[in-house]
Amino acid sequence: MALSSDNFTHFSCAICFVALLYACRNRILRGGVPLPPGPRGLPLIGSVFDVNLAEPWLTYEEWGKQYGDIVHAKLLGMDLIILNSERIARELLEQRSTIYSDRPHIPTNKLFGMDFNTGLLPYGSEWRLHRKMFRTSLNKEAAATYKLLEMRKVRQLLRNLASSPEEYSKHFNTLSAAIIMAVTYGYDVIPRNDPFVSKLVRLLSLFLDALTPERAALIGAIPLLSYIPSWFPGGRYKQRAKECRTLARDILDEPVNYVKGCIDTGTATKSMVYDLIRGLSGNDQDHYDAVKAVAATVYLGGAETTHATLLVFLLAMVLYPEVQTKAQEEIDRVVGSDRLPDFNDRPSLPYVEGVLLETFRWHPVAPMGLPHMTTRSDVFAGMYVPKGAIILTNLWAMAHDERRFPEPLTFSPERHLTPSGDLAKGTACNAFGFGRRYCPGKFVADQSVWATIVSILATLRIERANDRCGNHIDVIPEFTSGLSSRPKPFRCSIKVRSAAAEQLIFTSYDGD
């Protein structure tokens, strides 16, 4: 039965009255302390129609310019606190970490079989056990033991790029998976169609788009969506979730079973899982399950972010050839042409370090990081932060803060250097998260990306590709959306720099 105009007016007034009562109740609970400024939104649904779900960091960046570095918004009943400033992020997530280290309950995590992931666990005993394992096996000193392995994998990448440059994305994917699989499981990836890598790529493609809190809020607000049969119109989401759960189970079990088999046959090599299994006492199933979860977390997180970061670097070199020239001049001056760079050269290559830092800053591959959640209410700078609020760290906005990084959309390694050309302090933008929930694999990731960047610059030249008439093909940067953001495929030219470089690529010993 249709509502009359009078009934509709009464219904609208009732909704507004309920919303007003709710707002008054919340203000009383806050003791009169105001929430951070932000968009008002609509009753019940909040600002859901105002957020760009594909690239929410851009919406939040605009809100930051309008309302300030800390913004409050409502999204389908959830309190969002958006941090657009690195200074505020450090004050809250590091200096007040006991309040800001939890994770929100996101229904898509369990729906997609990913609730084992250390990065998604709530703050508690299980997370602390995982974190202890990470501190033992991937701290800065432990990460340094994998430098030779990483450089060996990078030199295989150089051969692949020189042989089939048009497949650069596939080669970067193979490299990132190869390093992570070797570090985590002591497993050598097959160059093409490796079964573990194929499952990883498929799992990430299914899950990353579903992980964002904005999309997960729809499931949280409308739980019925989780129960739509896969054959029903709109049920494709659930079908994807079922496939993801199966793949997640395989990725948890199969690589660890591989390590156990190698241990039994005496063929196991040093790896994170090997070290952790050796440290287990007796038949502790909880600890064994934690080893599997921690390893899969490294595998899932590290492979995607390294791959995406290398694509950002490649795109930057195409668009900013003068940067590439300066970096190559520095490498030629410090390293020479009779050997490939290694980690001992790193302190003597400040401009290359600037390229690395700018790669992380120019286009963060995880623009929003992972959401935090408050375990109790807090008051910061005279503003009320509710208990259970979802804290979003807008790494994109921090990396493009014009107060710290003038002309932020320009790729400029010089912003990380002093006038004399030395590496400056305090210019790096945090790409690995904050507080107790920072990325535990950051030391291995930093080493892998640096080794790849310096090796490519030393041996290869990256330029715009030419069409059939010999004209340069313009590259217009486009990026994927979701939790992870990377450049969409683009054409470029990758050639060996010189005969000496070609000799080094194809004849150098991998262990040098």
N, C-alpha and C positions, 0 to 999 in steps of 0.2 A: 504494500500500500504506500503510495507516495505521500510525503510530508507536505502539509499545507505551509504557506508562507509563515503563518503565526507559529505553527509547531516547529518549523525550522529555526525561527528566531529564538524560541524558547530553548531548543536543543543547543544552539550556538552559545546562548548565554550560560547554560549549564556547564558546557565545556570550559568556557572562560572562567567561570566561578571556581570550578575544580582546580584549574591551573593556578588561579590566584591563591587559593588555599594552600596548594602544594608549595608555591613560592614563599608564602608567609611562614609555613612550617619550617622550610629549609633555612630561612633567614634567622628564625628563633634558634634553631640548632647550631647555627654558626655564631651565635652570640652577637649578632650585628656586624660581624666582620665581613666585608664584601668579597665576593669571588673575584678572580682576575677578570679584567675586561674582555669582551668578546661579542660575537654576534648573538642576537637575542633568539633567533630561530622561531619555530612554530610550536604551539602546545603539543605535547606528547612526542612528536617526531623530531623536534629540535631543528638542527641545521642540515639535515640529511640531504636536502635538495640543493644546498649551496656548495657542497663538497664535490670536487672533481675526483670521482672514485678511481679513475685511471691514473691520475697524478695528484694525489691529495696534498703532497708537499708544496705544490704551487699555490693551492688554495690557502694553506696554512701560512705560507710566506706572505701572501697578500694581507691576510688577517694580522700578521705580525707588524707589517708596515702601518696598518690602520690602528691597531689596539696596543701594540707594544711587544716586548720580547717574551712575555708569558701571557697566554691567551686561554680563556675558558670557553668551551662550547658544549652544547648538548647534542647527542646523536642517538636517537632512538632510546632515550632513557639513560644513556651512559654519560657520565661526566668526563669530558676530555680536557686535559691540561696540556697545551702545546707549548713546547720550549723552542724558541727560535734563536736563542743565544747560548753560545758555548759556556760563557761565564755562569749563567743561571743553571745550566745543565750540571756543571761541576758542583756548584753550591748545593743543589738538591740531591743529585744522584750519587755524589761522592761524599760530601761533608755530612749529609743526612741519610746515608745509605741504609740505615736500619728501617727507615720509613719507606724508601723508594726502590727497594730491590725485588719486589714481588712481580709476578706476571699475571695479567688478567686471564680469566677463564674464557678461552675462545673456542666455541663449539666445533669449529672446523678442524681444530687440532686432532681431536679424537675421531671425528667423522672421517678424516683422511688417514688415520692410523699413524699420526706423527706426534702423539703426545709423549713418546719416549724421549724426544729431542731435549737435550740439556738446556738449550736456549729458551725452550717454551715451558719448562717445569716451574711450578710455583716455588716460592722461597720456602725451603724446609729441609728436612733431613736427607731426602733423596737427592735434592739439588746439591747439598753440601758434599755428599759422597762423590757425586760426579765432579764437582769442582776440585776436590782433593786429588782425584785422578788426573785431572788436567794440569794442576800445579806440579804434580810429580813428573808427568811425561812430556809436557809441552812448554815448560818454562823457558826463559831465555837461554840458559845454559844447555838444556836438552835440545832445543831447536837448533843450536849451533852445530850439534853433532850431525845434522842432516845436510849441511851446506854442500858437501861433496856430492851427495846423492842428487840434490837439486840441480847443481851445475851440470851433472851428467845428463839429466833429463832435458835440460835446456839445450844442450848441444845436439841432442837428437832432434829437438824442435828446429834448430837452424838448418839441419839437413832436409827436414820435411818442407820448410818454407822455401828453401832454395830449389827443391825438386818440383814442388807443386804449389806455387804461391797463391793461386786462386782459391785454394782450400784453406786459407789462413784460419778461418773460424774453427774448422774441424781440427786443425793442428793445435790451436790454443786449448780447445776442449780436451784433446788427448793429453797435452802437457799437464794441465791442471789436474786431471784425473790421475795421471801417472804419478805425479809428485805426492798427491794425497794418499793414493793406494799404497805407494812404497813406504811413506812415513807411517801410515796407520797400520797397515797389514803386512808390510814386507813383500808386497805382490807387484810383479812386473806386468804392466798393462800391455795387451796385444795392440799393436799400432792401429789396426782397423777392426771394427765390430767386436770389441771386447765385450763379453756378456755382462760383466759387472757395470761397465761404463754405460752400455745401452740401457740397462735398467735404471741407472742413476739419472740419465738424461730424461727418460720418460717420466720418472717420479717427480722430478723438479718441474717439468712442464705442467704436470697436473696440479701440483700443490701450491707453487709460489703465488699464483694469481688468487688463490682462495685464502691466503694467510692474512691479508691485511685486515686490521681491526674494523675498518669501515665496511668491508664486505661481510666479515664475520658477524658484525652487529645485526645484519639482516636475519641471519640464522638465529641469533640470540633473541631477537625481538619477535620473530615468527618461527618458533620451534617446529611448527607443522611442516616447514620446508624440508626438514631433515627426514621426514617420513614419506615423502612423495615417492611412489614406486618408480624404478628406473625406466619402465616402459611407458609411463604416463607423460603427457606433454609437460615439459619443464623438469622432467626427472633426469636429464642428462647430467646435472650436477651430482646427483647421488651415484649415478653410474661411474662417473670419474672418480668419486670418492672410494668406491669399492675396488676399482683397479689400483688406486693409490695404496690402499691398505695392504693388498697382496704384495705389491712391490716393496713396500716398507718392511714387511716381514722378511722378505728375501734378503734385503740389504742389511737387516739386523743379523741374520743367521749365517748366510753363505760365506761372507769373507772371514768371519771368525772361525767357522768350521774349517776353512782353508788353512788358517794359522795353526789350529789344533792338529790338523793332519800333518803339517810340516814339522811341528814339535814332535809328534809321535815317530816320524821317520828320520828325525835328526837333521832336517834340511832347513829349518826356520832361520831367518835372518833377523837382525835387529829391527824392531818396529814398536810402535806404541802399544799395540795389543800384545805382542810377545812379552814386553816388559811388564805389563799389567797382569797378564795371566801368571807369569812367574811369581808375582807378588801376592797371589791369592793363597790363602791358607785353608787347607781342607776342601770340603765340598760346600762352599758358601754360594748358594744359588743367587742370592740377592746381589752379591758383589759381582758374580759372573754376568748376570743380566745387566748390571751397571756398566761393565766393560763393553758389552755389545752396544749399549745405548750411547756411551761416550764416543766409541769409535765411529758409529754411524753418524753421529752429530758432526764430527770432524769431516767425514767423507761428504756429507750433504752440503754443509756450509762452505767448506773450503774450495771444493771444485767449482761451484757456480760463481763465487765472488772473484776468484782468481781469473777465471775465463773472461768474465765481464770486464774486469779491470784492464786486462791486456787488450781487449777490443777498444776500450776508451783510449789507451795509449796509442794504438795504431791509428785511430781516427784523428787524434791530435797531431800526429806526425804528418798525416796527409794534409791537414788544414794549416799547419804552421811549419813549413819546410825550413824556415830560418832557425827555429828551435832545434830541429834535427841537426842542422849544419853545425851549430855551436857545440852541441853535445858530442858530435863526432870529432870535431877539432880537439876538444878536451881529451877524449879517449886516445886519439892518435898521439897527442903530446905526452900523455902520462904512460900509456901502455905500449905504444909503438905498433908495428905491423907484423911482428914475428911471433906473436902469441895472442891468445884470447884473454880477455879480462877475467879476473877472479875476485873473490871476496877481500883479498888483501889489498886490492886497489881501491876499495870503496871510500876510505877516508880521503883519498887524493882526488876524488872526482865530485866536487861539490855541485857542479852544474848538472851532472847526471842525477845527483840526489834531489836537486830542485825539480827535475823532470818527474821523478818518482812522486814527490810530494804534490806536485801540481796535477799529476794523473789522478791521485786520490781526491784532490779538492775539486777539480774542474767539473767533473760529473760523478758524484758519489753513486756507487752501484747499488747501495742500499739506502736510498734517500731518507727513509724514515726509521731505519734501524728496526729493532723489535720493541714493542711497547712495554713500559714498566707499569706497575700499579702500586698505589699507596696501601700500606697495612693499617694505618691510622690517619686521622686528620692532622693537618699541619697548618701553621700560619707562617707565610713567607712574605717579607717586605710589606706587611700590613694587608696581605691577601690570604684568603681562606682556600686551602686545598683539601677537598673532602676525602674521607676514608673511602677506599675502593675506586678512586678516580684513576682513569687510564692516562698515563704520562707518555706523551709522544715527543720524541727528540727529533726535531726537524733538521737532520744533518744537511739537507740541501740548503736550507736558509742559512745555517751557520757557515757553510762553505761559500756562500754567495753574499755574505754580509759586507756591504760596501764600506762600512766603517773599518773593517780589517783588510778587505781585499778589494781595492779600487778596480773598476772595470772587471767585475767578477766573471763575466762570460768569456773573457779572453784567457787563453792558455799562455801563462807567462811564468816560467821557472824563476825569473829574476826576482819575483816578489819574495822568494824564500832565501835570497842571498843578500849579503851586505854590499855596500858600494865597492869594496875591494874584491868581491867575488867569493868570499867565504860563506859557509852556510850560516844563515841567521838563526837566532833562537826565538822560539815562541811564534813562528809563522805557520806551523803545520796545523791543519784542520783535522780533528779527531774523526777518523773513518771507522774505528773499531769499537765504538760504544763507550759508555761511561760507568764508573762505579764498579760494584761487584759483578755486574752482568756484562762486562766488556768481553769482546771476542777472545776466547782462550787460545785460538790458533793464530793470533796476530803476529807472533814472531816468525813462525814458519811462512805465513803469507807474505810478510814484508820481505823476507829473504828471497822467496820465489819470484815475486814481481821484480825486485831489483835485479836479480840474476838474469831474468828474461830481457828486461829493458836494456841493460848494458851490453848484453851479448848481441841483441838485434842491432843496436846502434853501431856496434863495432864492426859488423860484417855485412849489413844489408842497407839498401837505400829504399825508402818508402816514398812513393810519389803518387800523384793523380794518374789514373789510367787514361789511355787514349782511345778514341773511337776509331772506326775503320778509315776515317779520313785523316787521322793523325792529330786530331784536336783533343785537348784536355777535356775530360769528363768532370763536370762540377759535382762536388759531393755536398749534399744538403743533409746535415746531421739530423737523424731521427732515432728515437730511443723507444725501447719497449716499456710497458707499464707493469705495475704490480709491485710486490715486495722487492724484487730485484729489477734494476733498470740497466740495460746495456744497449749499445748502438745496434740498430737494425743493419742487415747486410748492406755493404757498400762496395763499390768497385775501386780497386787501387792497384798500383804497380809495386811489386816487391822484387828487387834485383840484388844480386851480390855486388858489393861495392868495388871489388878489385880482384885480380887474379890471386893476390896474396891472401885476401879474405876467403876466396873459394878454396884455396889450399888448406887453410885452417879449418874450415867447416867440414871438409870431407876426409881430412887425414889426421886431425888432432885426436889425441887419446882422450877418451871420455873422463878419465880420472884426473886429468891435469888441473 
